[in-house]
């Protein structure tokens, strides 16, 4: 007689072509910030069709700052919302589970540099290309089809399950924070981010900022009368690099981070300056992020950055004319987390991974980036497992996800859900 595990694995295989088609449709939605609504509507209809009770959750911008799960933001969220599909257990007694994924993606940079249009999925051999294919619409498809496979195997779960599709992961984390503060939690969280089939042992805390320098505009005939805001920004960035080096030096003794060349990863992602080709530039604006270590207070780290900027203006004569720099917090301001070893949830995932991988053990690593899992781990002390498929060029040109890896991950997630929640034939 075929075991329940074998039936689940066979169901994943049988549904996989449909899963890839679903993923391709998701990639076709240009889900940049504040443009996720159409894709969320598509997912909502998909969940309703499959028997889920669906809730829409919109972030209340007036609540930001009233709970530490939220980060600073610059939008009102009127055009963005989360979708949560709920499937209560028919037979009680099992543990609950929430699959958390984010629908938002980063811009595709120069689309002309892509081998094919970034928001039109393209399959080539074992890879599916497109913006968000790896980060993280593949993980969303794996979460949905892991549960579908269990149903197609003729089994039901004994624990309540959720499919969470949130917005804002790429900038503030406020989508996941909204889900958390509204009580959409579970006994374990799975986030199928692209982790190369490894589990994330810890992630960085992250701050996202906007720096502004103010110069004195002038004509090139008297450049000495002006002060370039761009030159000021270049100087300011050099001081921030010194801060970065200092924070990197603090990695010693921090497990997992002391093996990484740059666990802080100060990054300047956007820059805009000047308003005329033949004028000394008046203003320059740079946006970026900087990381820090799990267990540290993001507010304290933000205060260090602000103190650094104040000292620069005090000590560097370039800034002597006064009040030339602003620091604003415009995105994630959140702590990192460490996943304690030896939890029951991790043991379940390790067992599921071995079965899906034909006996290979599950490896772990540290991710020097923000993860929505941190919301649930830090503020809810919930086991939050980040584990997903192999993907390449995420946030880059020709982003792609490995389809054989996606199949294996879907199998592992299905087996995990069956073990964690318990099953009824």
TORKOL-4160 file (C-alpha; in steps of 0.2 Angstrom, whole numbers, padded with zeros to 4 digits, m for minus):
425
<pt num="1" X="0000" Y="0000" Z="0000"/>
<pt num="2" X="0007" Y="0017" Z="m0005"/>
<pt num="3" X="0012" Y="0027" Z="0011"/>
<pt num="4" X="0004" Y="0045" Z="0014"/>
<pt num="5" X="0022" Y="0052" Z="0011"/>
<pt num="6" X="0023" Y="0044" Z="m0006"/>
<pt num="7" X="0006" Y="0050" Z="m0011"/>
<pt num="8" X="0011" Y="0068" Z="m0007"/>
<pt num="9" X="0027" Y="0066" Z="m0017"/>
<pt num="10" X="0017" Y="0059" Z="m0032"/>
<pt num="11" X="0004" Y="0073" Z="m0030"/>
<pt num="12" X="0018" Y="0086" Z="m0031"/>
<pt num="13" X="0025" Y="0078" Z="m0047"/>
<pt num="14" X="0007" Y="0077" Z="m0055"/>
<pt num="15" X="0004" Y="0096" Z="m0051"/>
<pt num="16" X="0021" Y="0103" Z="m0055"/>
<pt num="17" X="0017" Y="0108" Z="m0073"/>
<pt num="18" X="0002" Y="0117" Z="m0067"/>
<pt num="19" X="0012" Y="0125" Z="m0053"/>
<pt num="20" X="0025" Y="0132" Z="m0066"/>
<pt num="21" X="0011" Y="0139" Z="m0076"/>
<pt num="22" X="0004" Y="0148" Z="m0060"/>
<pt num="23" X="0022" Y="0155" Z="m0057"/>
<pt num="24" X="0023" Y="0161" Z="m0074"/>
<pt num="25" X="0007" Y="0171" Z="m0072"/>
<pt num="26" X="0013" Y="0178" Z="m0056"/>
<pt num="27" X="0029" Y="0184" Z="m0064"/>
<pt num="28" X="0019" Y="0192" Z="m0078"/>
<pt num="29" X="0012" Y="0205" Z="m0065"/>
<pt num="30" X="0023" Y="0220" Z="m0063"/>
<pt num="31" X="0022" Y="0220" Z="m0044"/>
<pt num="32" X="0033" Y="0235" Z="m0040"/>
<pt num="33" X="0029" Y="0245" Z="m0024"/>
<pt num="34" X="0011" Y="0251" Z="m0024"/>
<pt num="35" X="0007" Y="0241" Z="m0040"/>
<pt num="36" X="0003" Y="0224" Z="m0032"/>
<pt num="37" X="m0016" Y="0225" Z="m0032"/>
<pt num="38" X="m0019" Y="0216" Z="m0048"/>
<pt num="39" X="m0008" Y="0201" Z="m0043"/>
<pt num="40" X="m0015" Y="0201" Z="m0026"/>
<pt num="41" X="m0033" Y="0200" Z="m0034"/>
<pt num="42" X="m0027" Y="0186" Z="m0045"/>
<pt num="43" X="m0020" Y="0176" Z="m0030"/>
<pt num="44" X="m0036" Y="0180" Z="m0020"/>
<pt num="45" X="m0047" Y="0172" Z="m0034"/>
<pt num="46" X="m0035" Y="0157" Z="m0034"/>
<pt num="47" X="m0037" Y="0155" Z="m0016"/>
<pt num="48" X="m0056" Y="0157" Z="m0015"/>
<pt num="49" X="m0057" Y="0144" Z="m0030"/>
<pt num="50" X="m0047" Y="0132" Z="m0019"/>
<pt num="51" X="m0058" Y="0134" Z="m0004"/>
<pt num="52" X="m0049" Y="0146" Z="0007"/>
<pt num="53" X="m0057" Y="0159" Z="0017"/>
<pt num="54" X="m0048" Y="0175" Z="0011"/>
<pt num="55" X="m0044" Y="0191" Z="0021"/>
<pt num="56" X="m0037" Y="0207" Z="0014"/>
<pt num="57" X="m0026" Y="0217" Z="0026"/>
<pt num="58" X="m0022" Y="0235" Z="0023"/>
<pt num="59" X="m0008" Y="0244" Z="0033"/>
<pt num="60" X="m0014" Y="0258" Z="0043"/>
<pt num="61" X="m0001" Y="0271" Z="0041"/>
<pt num="62" X="m0007" Y="0280" Z="0057"/>
<pt num="63" X="m0001" Y="0264" Z="0067"/>
<pt num="64" X="0017" Y="0266" Z="0061"/>
<pt num="65" X="0027" Y="0270" Z="0076"/>
<pt num="66" X="0015" Y="0262" Z="0089"/>
<pt num="67" X="0021" Y="0245" Z="0087"/>
<pt num="68" X="0040" Y="0240" Z="0086"/>
<pt num="69" X="0036" Y="0228" Z="0071"/>
<pt num="70" X="0033" Y="0243" Z="0060"/>
<pt num="71" X="0046" Y="0253" Z="0051"/>
<pt num="72" X="0046" Y="0271" Z="0044"/>
<pt num="73" X="0037" Y="0273" Z="0028"/>
<pt num="74" X="0034" Y="0287" Z="0015"/>
<pt num="75" X="0017" Y="0281" Z="0007"/>
<pt num="76" X="m0001" Y="0280" Z="0014"/>
<pt num="77" X="m0004" Y="0261" Z="0008"/>
<pt num="78" X="m0020" Y="0266" Z="0000"/>
<pt num="79" X="m0016" Y="0256" Z="m0016"/>
<pt num="80" X="m0008" Y="0241" Z="m0007"/>
<pt num="81" X="m0014" Y="0227" Z="0004"/>
<pt num="82" X="m0010" Y="0209" Z="0010"/>
<pt num="83" X="m0020" Y="0194" Z="0005"/>
<pt num="84" X="m0021" Y="0180" Z="0018"/>
<pt num="85" X="m0029" Y="0163" Z="0014"/>
<pt num="86" X="m0036" Y="0153" Z="0029"/>
<pt num="87" X="m0040" Y="0135" Z="0029"/>
<pt num="88" X="m0046" Y="0129" Z="0046"/>
<pt num="89" X="m0043" Y="0111" Z="0051"/>
<pt num="90" X="m0058" Y="0099" Z="0050"/>
<pt num="91" X="m0050" Y="0088" Z="0063"/>
<pt num="92" X="m0042" Y="0097" Z="0077"/>
<pt num="93" X="m0027" Y="0092" Z="0087"/>
<pt num="94" X="m0013" Y="0097" Z="0075"/>
<pt num="95" X="m0001" Y="0112" Z="0076"/>
<pt num="96" X="m0005" Y="0127" Z="0065"/>
<pt num="97" X="0006" Y="0133" Z="0051"/>
<pt num="98" X="0008" Y="0150" Z="0041"/>
<pt num="99" X="0017" Y="0151" Z="0024"/>
<pt num="100" X="0023" Y="0169" Z="0022"/>
<pt num="101" X="0028" Y="0176" Z="0005"/>
<pt num="102" X="0030" Y="0193" Z="m0002"/>
<pt num="103" X="0022" Y="0198" Z="m0018"/>
<pt num="104" X="0032" Y="0214" Z="m0021"/>
<pt num="105" X="0048" Y="0215" Z="m0032"/>
<pt num="106" X="0062" Y="0227" Z="m0035"/>
<pt num="107" X="0063" Y="0237" Z="m0051"/>
<pt num="108" X="0071" Y="0227" Z="m0066"/>
<pt num="109" X="0084" Y="0241" Z="m0069"/>
<pt num="110" X="0088" Y="0243" Z="m0087"/>
<pt num="111" X="0075" Y="0232" Z="m0095"/>
<pt num="112" X="0085" Y="0233" Z="m0112"/>
<pt num="113" X="0099" Y="0223" Z="m0104"/>
<pt num="114" X="0088" Y="0208" Z="m0100"/>
<pt num="115" X="0088" Y="0193" Z="m0112"/>
<pt num="116" X="0069" Y="0194" Z="m0113"/>
<pt num="117" X="0056" Y="0205" Z="m0105"/>
<pt num="118" X="0058" Y="0204" Z="m0086"/>
<pt num="119" X="0039" Y="0204" Z="m0083"/>
<pt num="120" X="0036" Y="0190" Z="m0096"/>
<pt num="121" X="0041" Y="0173" Z="m0089"/>
<pt num="122" X="0052" Y="0163" Z="m0100"/>
<pt num="123" X="0057" Y="0145" Z="m0098"/>
<pt num="124" X="0073" Y="0139" Z="m0104"/>
<pt num="125" X="0078" Y="0122" Z="m0100"/>
<pt num="126" X="0078" Y="0120" Z="m0081"/>
<pt num="127" X="0076" Y="0138" Z="m0078"/>
<pt num="128" X="0062" Y="0150" Z="m0077"/>
<pt num="129" X="0067" Y="0168" Z="m0080"/>
<pt num="130" X="0058" Y="0185" Z="m0075"/>
<pt num="131" X="0059" Y="0198" Z="m0061"/>
<pt num="132" X="0052" Y="0190" Z="m0045"/>
<pt num="133" X="0054" Y="0172" Z="m0052"/>
<pt num="134" X="0066" Y="0168" Z="m0038"/>
<pt num="135" X="0063" Y="0182" Z="m0026"/>
<pt num="136" X="0050" Y="0176" Z="m0021"/>
<pt num="137" X="0036" Y="0171" Z="m0032"/>
<pt num="138" X="0043" Y="0154" Z="m0034"/>
<pt num="139" X="0042" Y="0152" Z="m0015"/>
<pt num="140" X="0024" Y="0158" Z="m0015"/>
<pt num="141" X="0020" Y="0145" Z="m0028"/>
<pt num="142" X="0029" Y="0131" Z="m0018"/>
<pt num="143" X="0019" Y="0136" Z="m0003"/>
<pt num="144" X="0002" Y="0135" Z="m0012"/>
<pt num="145" X="0006" Y="0119" Z="m0021"/>
<pt num="146" X="0013" Y="0110" Z="m0006"/>
<pt num="147" X="m0004" Y="0112" Z="0002"/>
<pt num="148" X="m0013" Y="0107" Z="m0014"/>
<pt num="149" X="m0002" Y="0091" Z="m0016"/>
<pt num="150" X="m0008" Y="0086" Z="0002"/>
<pt num="151" X="m0026" Y="0088" Z="m0004"/>
<pt num="152" X="m0024" Y="0079" Z="m0020"/>
<pt num="153" X="m0016" Y="0065" Z="m0011"/>
<pt num="154" X="m0033" Y="0063" Z="m0002"/>
<pt num="155" X="m0026" Y="0069" Z="0015"/>
<pt num="156" X="m0032" Y="0083" Z="0026"/>
<pt num="157" X="m0021" Y="0093" Z="0039"/>
<pt num="158" X="m0026" Y="0092" Z="0057"/>
<pt num="159" X="m0019" Y="0110" Z="0060"/>
<pt num="160" X="m0025" Y="0127" Z="0053"/>
<pt num="161" X="m0015" Y="0134" Z="0039"/>
<pt num="162" X="m0012" Y="0151" Z="0031"/>
<pt num="163" X="m0006" Y="0157" Z="0014"/>
<pt num="164" X="0001" Y="0175" Z="0017"/>
<pt num="165" X="0005" Y="0186" Z="0003"/>
<pt num="166" X="0012" Y="0202" Z="0009"/>
<pt num="167" X="0018" Y="0218" Z="0002"/>
<pt num="168" X="0032" Y="0230" Z="0007"/>
<pt num="169" X="0045" Y="0216" Z="0011"/>
<pt num="170" X="0058" Y="0224" Z="m0001"/>
<pt num="171" X="0057" Y="0241" Z="0007"/>
<pt num="172" X="0049" Y="0242" Z="0025"/>
<pt num="173" X="0043" Y="0225" Z="0031"/>
<pt num="174" X="0026" Y="0234" Z="0035"/>
<pt num="175" X="0016" Y="0221" Z="0026"/>
<pt num="176" X="0022" Y="0207" Z="0037"/>
<pt num="177" X="0020" Y="0218" Z="0052"/>
<pt num="178" X="0002" Y="0222" Z="0048"/>
<pt num="179" X="m0001" Y="0203" Z="0047"/>
<pt num="180" X="0008" Y="0200" Z="0064"/>
<pt num="181" X="m0001" Y="0214" Z="0074"/>
<pt num="182" X="m0018" Y="0209" Z="0067"/>
<pt num="183" X="m0015" Y="0191" Z="0074"/>
<pt num="184" X="m0011" Y="0182" Z="0059"/>
<pt num="185" X="0002" Y="0170" Z="0067"/>
<pt num="186" X="0004" Y="0152" Z="0069"/>
<pt num="187" X="0014" Y="0139" Z="0079"/>
<pt num="188" X="0027" Y="0140" Z="0065"/>
<pt num="189" X="0031" Y="0151" Z="0050"/>
<pt num="190" X="0038" Y="0145" Z="0034"/>
<pt num="191" X="0045" Y="0158" Z="0022"/>
<pt num="192" X="0051" Y="0150" Z="0005"/>
<pt num="193" X="0063" Y="0164" Z="0001"/>
<pt num="194" X="0077" Y="0159" Z="m0012"/>
<pt num="195" X="0090" Y="0151" Z="0000"/>
<pt num="196" X="0097" Y="0138" Z="m0012"/>
<pt num="197" X="0088" Y="0124" Z="m0002"/>
<pt num="198" X="0097" Y="0129" Z="0014"/>
<pt num="199" X="0089" Y="0135" Z="0030"/>
<pt num="200" X="0093" Y="0153" Z="0037"/>
<pt num="201" X="0101" Y="0152" Z="0054"/>
<pt num="202" X="0102" Y="0170" Z="0057"/>
<pt num="203" X="0099" Y="0187" Z="0047"/>
<pt num="204" X="0105" Y="0204" Z="0049"/>
<pt num="205" X="0096" Y="0219" Z="0056"/>
<pt num="206" X="0094" Y="0232" Z="0043"/>
<pt num="207" X="0092" Y="0251" Z="0042"/>
<pt num="208" X="0086" Y="0260" Z="0026"/>
<pt num="209" X="0090" Y="0279" Z="0025"/>
<pt num="210" X="0089" Y="0294" Z="0014"/>
<pt num="211" X="0104" Y="0307" Z="0015"/>
<pt num="212" X="0102" Y="0324" Z="0008"/>
<pt num="213" X="0117" Y="0337" Z="0006"/>
<pt num="214" X="0113" Y="0355" Z="0003"/>
<pt num="215" X="0126" Y="0365" Z="m0007"/>
<pt num="216" X="0127" Y="0383" Z="m0014"/>
<pt num="217" X="0122" Y="0384" Z="m0032"/>
<pt num="218" X="0133" Y="0395" Z="m0043"/>
<pt num="219" X="0138" Y="0399" Z="m0061"/>
<pt num="220" X="0154" Y="0391" Z="m0068"/>
<pt num="221" X="0162" Y="0409" Z="m0070"/>
<pt num="222" X="0163" Y="0410" Z="m0051"/>
<pt num="223" X="0164" Y="0392" Z="m0045"/>
<pt num="224" X="0172" Y="0398" Z="m0029"/>
<pt num="225" X="0156" Y="0406" Z="m0024"/>
<pt num="226" X="0147" Y="0390" Z="m0024"/>
<pt num="227" X="0148" Y="0373" Z="m0015"/>
<pt num="228" X="0144" Y="0357" Z="m0024"/>
<pt num="229" X="0131" Y="0346" Z="m0015"/>
<pt num="230" X="0138" Y="0332" Z="m0025"/>
<pt num="231" X="0155" Y="0334" Z="m0018"/>
<pt num="232" X="0148" Y="0336" Z="m0001"/>
<pt num="233" X="0139" Y="0319" Z="m0004"/>
<pt num="234" X="0155" Y="0311" Z="m0010"/>
<pt num="235" X="0164" Y="0316" Z="0006"/>
<pt num="236" X="0149" Y="0311" Z="0017"/>
<pt num="237" X="0149" Y="0293" Z="0009"/>
<pt num="238" X="0168" Y="0292" Z="0013"/>
<pt num="239" X="0164" Y="0295" Z="0031"/>
<pt num="240" X="0150" Y="0282" Z="0031"/>
<pt num="241" X="0162" Y="0269" Z="0024"/>
<pt num="242" X="0173" Y="0272" Z="0039"/>
<pt num="243" X="0157" Y="0269" Z="0050"/>
<pt num="244" X="0154" Y="0253" Z="0040"/>
<pt num="245" X="0172" Y="0247" Z="0043"/>
<pt num="246" X="0170" Y="0250" Z="0062"/>
<pt num="247" X="0154" Y="0240" Z="0062"/>
<pt num="248" X="0162" Y="0226" Z="0052"/>
<pt num="249" X="0175" Y="0225" Z="0065"/>
<pt num="250" X="0161" Y="0221" Z="0078"/>
<pt num="251" X="0157" Y="0204" Z="0069"/>
<pt num="252" X="0171" Y="0195" Z="0079"/>
<pt num="253" X="0163" Y="0182" Z="0090"/>
<pt num="254" X="0146" Y="0184" Z="0082"/>
<pt num="255" X="0142" Y="0166" Z="0076"/>
<pt num="256" X="0140" Y="0165" Z="0057"/>
<pt num="257" X="0144" Y="0183" Z="0054"/>
<pt num="258" X="0162" Y="0183" Z="0058"/>
<pt num="259" X="0165" Y="0172" Z="0043"/>
<pt num="260" X="0157" Y="0184" Z="0031"/>
<pt num="261" X="0169" Y="0197" Z="0023"/>
<pt num="262" X="0156" Y="0211" Z="0024"/>
<pt num="263" X="0141" Y="0207" Z="0036"/>
<pt num="264" X="0136" Y="0226" Z="0036"/>
<pt num="265" X="0135" Y="0228" Z="0018"/>
<pt num="266" X="0133" Y="0247" Z="0017"/>
<pt num="267" X="0124" Y="0250" Z="0000"/>
<pt num="268" X="0120" Y="0266" Z="m0009"/>
<pt num="269" X="0106" Y="0261" Z="m0020"/>
<pt num="270" X="0100" Y="0277" Z="m0028"/>
<pt num="271" X="0107" Y="0295" Z="m0031"/>
<pt num="272" X="0100" Y="0311" Z="m0038"/>
<pt num="273" X="0109" Y="0328" Z="m0038"/>
<pt num="274" X="0110" Y="0344" Z="m0047"/>
<pt num="275" X="0097" Y="0353" Z="m0058"/>
<pt num="276" X="0107" Y="0360" Z="m0073"/>
<pt num="277" X="0123" Y="0354" Z="m0082"/>
<pt num="278" X="0132" Y="0370" Z="m0080"/>
<pt num="279" X="0128" Y="0375" Z="m0062"/>
<pt num="280" X="0136" Y="0371" Z="m0046"/>
<pt num="281" X="0123" Y="0358" Z="m0039"/>
<pt num="282" X="0112" Y="0364" Z="m0025"/>
<pt num="283" X="0106" Y="0347" Z="m0018"/>
<pt num="284" X="0110" Y="0329" Z="m0019"/>
<pt num="285" X="0100" Y="0314" Z="m0012"/>
<pt num="286" X="0106" Y="0296" Z="m0009"/>
<pt num="287" X="0096" Y="0282" Z="m0002"/>
<pt num="288" X="0104" Y="0266" Z="0005"/>
<pt num="289" X="0104" Y="0253" Z="0018"/>
<pt num="290" X="0116" Y="0247" Z="0031"/>
<pt num="291" X="0116" Y="0231" Z="0042"/>
<pt num="292" X="0119" Y="0226" Z="0060"/>
<pt num="293" X="0119" Y="0211" Z="0071"/>
<pt num="294" X="0105" Y="0200" Z="0078"/>
<pt num="295" X="0100" Y="0205" Z="0096"/>
<pt num="296" X="0104" Y="0223" Z="0093"/>
<pt num="297" X="0092" Y="0238" Z="0095"/>
<pt num="298" X="0088" Y="0246" Z="0078"/>
<pt num="299" X="0085" Y="0262" Z="0086"/>
<pt num="300" X="0102" Y="0262" Z="0095"/>
<pt num="301" X="0110" Y="0258" Z="0078"/>
<pt num="302" X="0100" Y="0272" Z="0070"/>
<pt num="303" X="0106" Y="0284" Z="0083"/>
<pt num="304" X="0124" Y="0279" Z="0080"/>
<pt num="305" X="0122" Y="0284" Z="0061"/>
<pt num="306" X="0115" Y="0301" Z="0066"/>
<pt num="307" X="0129" Y="0304" Z="0079"/>
<pt num="308" X="0141" Y="0300" Z="0065"/>
<pt num="309" X="0133" Y="0312" Z="0053"/>
<pt num="310" X="0133" Y="0325" Z="0067"/>
<pt num="311" X="0152" Y="0322" Z="0071"/>
<pt num="312" X="0156" Y="0324" Z="0052"/>
<pt num="313" X="0148" Y="0341" Z="0051"/>
<pt num="314" X="0157" Y="0346" Z="0067"/>
<pt num="315" X="0175" Y="0339" Z="0063"/>
<pt num="316" X="0176" Y="0340" Z="0044"/>
<pt num="317" X="0179" Y="0358" Z="0038"/>
<pt num="318" X="0171" Y="0354" Z="0021"/>
<pt num="319" X="0154" Y="0355" Z="0031"/>
<pt num="320" X="0159" Y="0371" Z="0041"/>
<pt num="321" X="0146" Y="0382" Z="0034"/>
<pt num="322" X="0134" Y="0372" Z="0044"/>
<pt num="323" X="0117" Y="0362" Z="0043"/>
<pt num="324" X="0122" Y="0354" Z="0026"/>
<pt num="325" X="0116" Y="0336" Z="0030"/>
<pt num="326" X="0099" Y="0328" Z="0033"/>
<pt num="327" X="0097" Y="0310" Z="0038"/>
<pt num="328" X="0079" Y="0302" Z="0036"/>
<pt num="329" X="0073" Y="0285" Z="0039"/>
<pt num="330" X="0063" Y="0279" Z="0025"/>
<pt num="331" X="0062" Y="0260" Z="0026"/>
<pt num="332" X="0066" Y="0245" Z="0036"/>
<pt num="333" X="0072" Y="0249" Z="0054"/>
<pt num="334" X="0071" Y="0232" Z="0061"/>
<pt num="335" X="0081" Y="0219" Z="0071"/>
<pt num="336" X="0089" Y="0203" Z="0065"/>
<pt num="337" X="0086" Y="0186" Z="0073"/>
<pt num="338" X="0094" Y="0170" Z="0076"/>
<pt num="339" X="0085" Y="0153" Z="0074"/>
<pt num="340" X="0089" Y="0143" Z="0089"/>
<pt num="341" X="0095" Y="0126" Z="0085"/>
<pt num="342" X="0086" Y="0110" Z="0090"/>
<pt num="343" X="0068" Y="0116" Z="0088"/>
<pt num="344" X="0054" Y="0104" Z="0084"/>
<pt num="345" X="0050" Y="0114" Z="0069"/>
<pt num="346" X="0068" Y="0113" Z="0062"/>
<pt num="347" X="0069" Y="0094" Z="0065"/>
<pt num="348" X="0053" Y="0092" Z="0055"/>
<pt num="349" X="0060" Y="0102" Z="0041"/>
<pt num="350" X="0076" Y="0093" Z="0041"/>
<pt num="351" X="0067" Y="0076" Z="0040"/>
<pt num="352" X="0056" Y="0083" Z="0025"/>
<pt num="353" X="0072" Y="0090" Z="0016"/>
<pt num="354" X="0081" Y="0073" Z="0018"/>
<pt num="355" X="0066" Y="0064" Z="0010"/>
<pt num="356" X="0064" Y="0076" Z="m0004"/>
<pt num="357" X="0082" Y="0077" Z="m0007"/>
<pt num="358" X="0085" Y="0058" Z="m0007"/>
<pt num="359" X="0095" Y="0058" Z="0009"/>
<pt num="360" X="0105" Y="0074" Z="0008"/>
<pt num="361" X="0106" Y="0084" Z="0024"/>
<pt num="362" X="0100" Y="0101" Z="0026"/>
<pt num="363" X="0113" Y="0115" Z="0027"/>
<pt num="364" X="0111" Y="0132" Z="0036"/>
<pt num="365" X="0119" Y="0149" Z="0033"/>
<pt num="366" X="0118" Y="0167" Z="0038"/>
<pt num="367" X="0109" Y="0180" Z="0027"/>
<pt num="368" X="0115" Y="0198" Z="0028"/>
<pt num="369" X="0098" Y="0205" Z="0023"/>
<pt num="370" X="0081" Y="0209" Z="0030"/>
<pt num="371" X="0068" Y="0195" Z="0030"/>
<pt num="372" X="0050" Y="0196" Z="0035"/>
<pt num="373" X="0053" Y="0181" Z="0046"/>
<pt num="374" X="0061" Y="0192" Z="0058"/>
<pt num="375" X="0044" Y="0201" Z="0062"/>
<pt num="376" X="0037" Y="0184" Z="0068"/>
<pt num="377" X="0053" Y="0178" Z="0076"/>
<pt num="378" X="0058" Y="0194" Z="0085"/>
<pt num="379" X="0041" Y="0200" Z="0091"/>
<pt num="380" X="0031" Y="0184" Z="0093"/>
<pt num="381" X="0045" Y="0172" Z="0097"/>
<pt num="382" X="0038" Y="0160" Z="0084"/>
<pt num="383" X="0049" Y="0147" Z="0075"/>
<pt num="384" X="0052" Y="0155" Z="0058"/>
<pt num="385" X="0060" Y="0144" Z="0045"/>
<pt num="386" X="0067" Y="0153" Z="0029"/>
<pt num="387" X="0070" Y="0139" Z="0016"/>
<pt num="388" X="0067" Y="0140" Z="m0002"/>
<pt num="389" X="0073" Y="0136" Z="m0020"/>
<pt num="390" X="0089" Y="0139" Z="m0029"/>
<pt num="391" X="0088" Y="0156" Z="m0039"/>
<pt num="392" X="0101" Y="0167" Z="m0047"/>
<pt num="393" X="0103" Y="0185" Z="m0051"/>
<pt num="394" X="0090" Y="0191" Z="m0039"/>
<pt num="395" X="0089" Y="0210" Z="m0039"/>
<pt num="396" X="0099" Y="0208" Z="m0055"/>
<pt num="397" X="0098" Y="0206" Z="m0073"/>
<pt num="398" X="0090" Y="0190" Z="m0080"/>
<pt num="399" X="0084" Y="0184" Z="m0063"/>
<pt num="400" X="0079" Y="0165" Z="m0064"/>
<pt num="401" X="0074" Y="0151" Z="m0053"/>
<pt num="402" X="0079" Y="0133" Z="m0055"/>
<pt num="403" X="0063" Y="0122" Z="m0058"/>
<pt num="404" X="0071" Y="0106" Z="m0052"/>
<pt num="405" X="0075" Y="0115" Z="m0036"/>
<pt num="406" X="0058" Y="0122" Z="m0035"/>
<pt num="407" X="0050" Y="0104" Z="m0037"/>
<pt num="408" X="0061" Y="0098" Z="m0023"/>
<pt num="409" X="0057" Y="0112" Z="m0011"/>
<pt num="410" X="0038" Y="0110" Z="m0015"/>
<pt num="411" X="0040" Y="0092" Z="m0010"/>
<pt num="412" X="0049" Y="0096" Z="0006"/>
<pt num="413" X="0036" Y="0110" Z="0011"/>
<pt num="414" X="0022" Y="0097" Z="0008"/>
<pt num="415" X="0030" Y="0084" Z="0019"/>
<pt num="416" X="0034" Y="0097" Z="0032"/>
<pt num="417" X="0016" Y="0103" Z="0033"/>
<pt num="418" X="0010" Y="0085" Z="0034"/>
<pt num="419" X="0022" Y="0081" Z="0048"/>
<pt num="420" X="0020" Y="0097" Z="0058"/>
<pt num="421" X="0001" Y="0099" Z="0057"/>
<pt num="422" X="m0003" Y="0080" Z="0056"/>
<pt num="423" X="m0014" Y="0072" Z="0043"/>
<pt num="424" X="m0030" Y="0063" Z="0042"/>
<pt num="425" X="m0033" Y="0050" Z="0027"/>
